[in-house]
Structures are given as C-alpha cells and as structure tokens.
Amino acid sequence: MDQNEFVKFCQQIENQVYESIKNTFSKKIQEISQIAIEYFKKKFWYEENGEAKIWSKYEDDVIDSSYKKLRADLLDVFDTFRFLKTFRNPLKCK
C-alpha cells in the first residue's frame, strides 16, 4: 500500500466515524429534553429518599431558590451541548 492509498483509506475511516458520531449525537440530543424533564421532576418534586415533597413544610423562598438552582443546573447542561462540535475531516487539519 502506497501513501496515497493509505491516505484514502484513512479518509474513508474518518468519514465513517464522523457519520456514526453525527447520527448518535443527533439521536441523543433529541432525547435530552425528556431527560432534563425527568431529572427536574426527580430533584424538584421528590425528597432525596424518593418520597414526594410535602410543600407545606417549605417556605416560598426555599422553593424559589431550589427551583432556580435546578434550572441553572439544567441550563449549564444545555450550554455544554451547545459547544459540542465534531470535525468532519480532522486529518486534513494537520
């Protein structure tokens, strides 16, 4: 195998890996909103032991701060995915 054949072979592998990653990311990103809702419900509506929260035990400011903290956590996750990028041909960058 000469150098040109080797480069073409590597580019084919690179394209296959890119398409696989792109398809996997697309599926997972579509699922992220549902995952975020489930996470929010678990953390906001239930105690750590899994029982439903009794809201009358909590002051309004405690409820508000808990909501804002969970919301900020979820927004951080979405920000992370916003910056996630894959490169189509990283070997050409070298």
C-alpha positions in Angstrom: 0.0 0.0 0.0 1.5 3.3 -1.0 1.0 6.6 0.8 -1.9 7.8 -1.4 -3.8 4.6 -0.9 -3.2 4.8 2.8 -4.5 8.4 3.0 -7.7 7.4 1.0 -8.2 4.5 3.4 -7.8 6.8 6.4 -10.2 9.3 5.0 -12.8 6.6 4.4 -12.5 5.5 8.0 -12.7 9.1 9.1 -15.9 9.7 7.2 -17.5 6.6 8.6 -16.6 7.6 12.2 -17.9 11.1 11.6 -21.2 9.9 10.2 -21.6 7.4 13.1 -20.9 10.1 15.7 -23.2 12.6 14.0 -26.1 10.1 13.9 -25.5 9.1 17.6 -25.3 12.7 18.7 -28.5 13.6 16.8 -30.5 10.8 18.5 -29.2 11.7 22.0 -29.7 15.4 21.6 -33.3 14.8 20.6 -33.7 12.8 23.9 -32.1 15.4 26.1 -35.2 17.5 26.7 -37.1 14.4 28.0 -34.1 13.5 30.2 -34.0 17.1 31.5 -37.7 17.0 32.4 -37.3 13.6 34.2 -34.2 14.9 36.1 -36.1 18.1 37.1 -39.1 16.2 38.4 -36.9 13.8 40.4 -34.9 16.5 42.0 -37.7 19.2 42.5 -40.8 17.2 43.3 -39.2 14.4 45.4 -37.1 14.2 48.5 -33.7 12.5 48.4 -35.3 9.3 49.8 -37.7 9.2 46.8 -40.9 10.3 48.7 -43.0 13.2 47.3 -42.2 16.5 48.9 -44.7 18.0 51.2 -44.7 21.6 50.1 -46.4 23.0 53.2 -43.2 22.2 55.1 -41.2 24.7 52.9 -41.2 28.5 52.8 -41.7 30.2 49.5 -38.2 31.5 49.3 -36.8 28.0 49.8 -39.0 26.6 47.0 -37.9 29.5 44.7 -34.2 29.0 45.4 -34.5 25.3 44.8 -36.3 25.9 41.5 -33.7 28.5 40.4 -30.8 26.2 41.3 -32.1 23.2 39.4 -33.0 25.4 36.4 -29.4 26.8 36.4 -28.0 23.3 36.6 -30.1 22.2 33.6 -29.1 25.3 31.6 -25.5 24.5 32.2 -26.0 21.1 30.7 -27.7 22.7 27.6 -24.8 25.1 27.3 -22.3 22.3 27.3 -24.1 20.6 24.4 -24.3 23.9 22.5 -20.5 24.0 22.3 -20.0 20.3 21.5 -18.7 20.1 18.0 -17.3 17.4 15.8 -14.9 18.0 12.9 -15.6 16.3 9.6 -12.0 15.8 8.5 -9.7 16.2 11.4 -6.8 14.6 9.5 -6.9 17.5 6.9 -6.5 20.0 9.8 -3.0 18.6 10.4 
